Amino acid sequence: MNSSFLMSQAHALFSADGLAGLIFLIMVAVMLIGGLMACTSERLVRCVAGLVVCFVGVAGIYFYLNSPFVATMQMLIYVGAVSVTISFAIMLAAPEQSKKIGPSGPLSGPLGFLTAGLIFAGLAVLGCRAVWPVKAKINNGGMEAIGLQLLQDYSMVFELVSVVLLIAILGAIILARSGRNN
């Protein structure tokens, strides 16, 4: 390879677009690592921790896609409410040591990896061949703009978020009230 080519590639990495792409790839890696932790850990607490890491990566991708409100809601609802509710459910559930849930047959593991690989390959080909137009920044993400959009344009989304949070709170109350003995 040519040294000028390598220098231009290194210069492109340290440009604004190159660093934005690098941050995007870091968020994708955080999301994938969290997903792998959630799917492969044998302890439920570690699975929930992986789920939280995955949700944080998704929030980072939302923020990268110029949607700070959706990223904030991702952090509040999924990282905050849903993950805490799942943690309460794990803590209050009776431990079952005798039941080990695992693959049901010798082909279930390879078949799952094959299916995941095919889906990944299809999405990778689709992502590489698609035209991704660059959109202009809609707003600066300030609280006034977010508040106006929340109460004018996205009022139904705000109400649905309230319902999800209410269900998470009710679930935590029911789990805490019944306790481990029931």
N, C-alpha and C positions, 0 to 999 in steps of 0.2 A: 504494500500500500504506500501511497504517497504521503509524505509528512505534511504537506499543505492540506491534504484532505482531512487528516487527523486533527490538525489545528482548527480547521473550519468546523469540524464536528464538535470539538471541545468548546469552541467559541459559541456554537449554537446551543450547547447545553447550558451555558451560563448567561444566555439571553433571557428575556422575560418569558418568552414562549417555552423555551427549554426547561426553565425552572418550574413553570406551571405544569408542564407535562410530567416532570419528575415528581412533583407533589401529588399529581393524580395517580401516578403509578405507586407511590408510597401508600396512598389511601386504599387503592385496590389490594395491595399486599396486606395491609392491616385487616381489611375485610375478609380476605381469603384465609389468613392465619386464624382469625377469630372463628370463621366457619369451620375450619378443620379442627380447632380445639373443641368446638361445640359438638361436632359429629364423632370425634374419635376418642374423647375422654371417657373413662369408665366411671368416674365419680361425677355425680350430678352437679355438685357445687362447681367443679371445673367446667362442666358443660355450660352452666349459666355464665361463668366468667368469660368463656369463649363467645357466648352469645352477646354479651355486653361489648366485647372488643369488636365483634362484627358490626353491631349497631353503631358504634362510634365511627367505624370506617365508612359505613353508609352515610352517616351524617356529614363526614368530611367530603364525600363525593357530592352530596347535595350542595354543600357550601361552594365547592369547586364549580358546580354548574350554575352559579350565580343565583342561588335560592337560599338566602340565609334564614328566612322564616321557616321553610320546610326543614332545614338542618336543625334549627332550634327546637322545633316540634319533635323531630326524631329523637333528640337528646332527652327532652322532657318526658315524652310518652313512652318510648320503647326502652331507653336506658333507665329512666327513672321509674315509671309506674309498672310497666309490664315485667321488667327484670326483677324488681323488688317483690312483686306478687308471686312470681315463679320461685324466688328465694324463700318467701314465706311458706309456700306450698311444700317445698323440699324440707324445710326445717320442721314443719308440723306433721308431715306424713310419717306413718309408721315405717321403720326400716324393714325391708324384706331382703334378708340375706340369702334365703334359699332359692329364690328365683333369679336366674341369670338369663337375661334376654340377649340373644346373639343371632348370628346368621342361622337360618333354618335349613340350609342345605349347602353342599360343597360348591355349587355354582353361584350362590347369592353374592359373594364378594366380587369375583371377577365380572359377573354380569352387571353389578352396580357400577364398577369402575368403567366398564365398556360403555354403559349408558351415559355416565357423566362425561366421559371422553368425547363421545359423539356429540353431545349437546354443546360442550365447550368448543369443539372444532367447528360446529355449525355457526355458533355465535361469533367465533373469531373470524371466520371467513366473511360473515355478514358485516362485521365491524370494519374489516379491512377494505371491503369493496364498496361500502356505503359512502355517500358524499355527506360530509359533516360541515354544514355552513356555520360560519362564525357569526353569532348574534351580537348585536350591540347591547351594552349594559343597560338594563331596564331602569334601575334606580341605584342609589348608593347603599341600600340596605339599612338606612337609618330607621330609628324607631317610629318617627312620624309617618314615613311612607309605609312601613309594615303595619302600623295601627290603622291607617286609612284603608289599605288593601284588606286587612283582616275584617273590618266592619262593613266594608262596601262590597268588595269583589268576592271574598272567600268566607262569607258569613256561614254558609252551610258546612264548610270544612271545619270551621271553628266549633260549630255545634256538634259535629261528629267526634271531634277530639274530646269535647266535654263528655260525651256518652262513653267513649273508651276509657277515659279516666275514672268516671263514675263506676263502670263495671269493674275496673281494677281495684278500686277502693272497696266496693262491696264484696268482691272475691276475697280480698285480704281479711275483711271483717268476718266473713263466714268461716274462713279457714282458722282464724285465731279463736273464734268462739267455740268451734267444735273440738279443737285440740287434737292431741294424739290418741286419746283413749277411745274415740268413736270410730 
